[in-house]
Amino acid sequence: QLQLQESGPGLVKPSETLSLTCTVSGGSISSSSYYWGWIRQPPGKGLEWIGSIYYSGSTYYNPSLKSRVTISVDTSKNQFSLKLSSVTAADTAVYYCARHGIAAAIDYWGQGTLVTVSS
Amino acid sequence: DIQLTQSPSFLSASVGDRVTITCRASQGISSYLAWYQQKPGKAPKLLIYAASTLQSGVPSRFSGSGSGTEFTLTISSLQPEDFATYYCQQLNSYPPLYTFGQGTKLEIK
């Protein structure tokens, strides 16, 4: 059974960079059929897709966040990572990592991790 | 950018009721639409993909329909465990921009 697990600091200071890693177990991140993505959800609000990466390194980002987002993959560790720079309180959210096919629905999600931006 | 608008935003219903949630896209997205259920403190769960295909393990009381710009999620007979928030998501745009609807919170009447 595929499992995804987010890890990283739960508290980040304003203007700093948020960094999260998603570890994939029970399957290979190098599968040619899937993308690996990040989605976030501010407290009490809806879902926002941040971006996705293919095992080869090809990335797609939400244009509203593109200038601040970097998603990378480490196939040797079966992990992919998110970096979001110059964070503000508006970036406080539960961050989920997830798997989806090309133009296909998200079928596996991590449990989510709350990241709070505060000094 | 493609926008998704769900209606209603809040829905109050009773166990056994039949409920329908609508998702409208700002432009045609063929059948590239998915539905998710989210319970408090949990990750969303995929219910329907390709507008009308039931994800494995999802009860048959859930069904989806539509194509183009108008889509519906129907729960034929509400069960206590169905009270949750439901989101639609479009998957059609390129480069990928996987927009979500704003959500519909289904509450017990």
Boltz contact constraints between the chains, C-beta under 6 A:
constraints:
  - contact:
      token1: [A, 46]
      token2: [B, 100]
      max_distance: 6.0
  - contact:
      token1: [A, 46]
      token2: [B, 102]
      max_distance: 6.0
  - contact:
      token1: [A, 46]
      token2: [B, 103]
      max_distance: 6.0
  - contact:
      token1: [A, 47]
      token2: [B, 87]
      max_distance: 6.0
  - contact:
      token1: [A, 47]
      token2: [B, 100]
      max_distance: 6.0
  - contact:
      token1: [A, 49]
      token2: [B, 98]
      max_distance: 6.0
  - contact:
      token1: [A, 60]
      token2: [B, 95]
      max_distance: 6.0
  - contact:
      token1: [A, 60]
      token2: [B, 96]
      max_distance: 6.0
  - contact:
      token1: [A, 96]
      token2: [B, 43]
      max_distance: 6.0
  - contact:
      token1: [A, 103]
      token2: [B, 32]
      max_distance: 6.0
  - contact:
      token1: [A, 103]
      token2: [B, 91]
      max_distance: 6.0
  - contact:
      token1: [A, 105]
      token2: [B, 34]
      max_distance: 6.0
  - contact:
      token1: [A, 105]
      token2: [B, 46]
      max_distance: 6.0
  - contact:
      token1: [A, 105]
      token2: [B, 49]
      max_distance: 6.0
  - contact:
      token1: [A, 107]
      token2: [B, 46]
      max_distance: 6.0
  - contact:
      token1: [A, 109]
      token2: [B, 43]
      max_distance: 6.0
  - contact:
      token1: [A, 111]
      token2: [B, 43]
      max_distance: 6.0
  - contact:
      token1: [A, 112]
      token2: [B, 43]
      max_distance: 6.0
